């Protein structure tokens, strides 16, 4: 029965981890699925010998938290690297978040829509943030906007990597 649980978990969790590429909380869904399995096992059998255990959960939660932080601040870091002011950096964060949501629906191609929306949103947010300061010229906003877009893409790619690692780690734990 344990092998069957491990196989089913690995297949479903792989689909959940892939959702991270769409800007959805795939890493957290993997963790939630594992928690549901452990809860069912605990209440069904009454045993403390669970499929995953607290160490696997602790590792997965730490990795998922790091991935979320990286994705969230990557656009701002890219904007800052491009010379953005505080307004441009904040604009990149807000624009990346909104753009990711809008891109998912306007361009319903898995990964591409969300990634394009988040990158364009981060760039637009940085651009708008930079244009709102006194004496700002459009030409001066291009480097921060480009940096914000590149940072957001990098953040999403890094988060996908974390999702794969969490999936592998939890899948291995399911078979141990």
Secondary structure, 3 states (H helix, E strand, C coil): CHHHHHHHHHHHHHHHHHHHHHCCCHHHHHHHHHHHHHHHHHHHHCCCCCCCHHHHHHHHHHHHHHHHHHHHHHHHHHHHHCCCCHHHHHHHHHHHHHHHHHHHHHCCCCCHHHHHHHHHHHHHHHHHHHHCCCCCCHHHHHHHHHHHHHHHHHHHHHHHHHHHHHHHHHHHHHHC
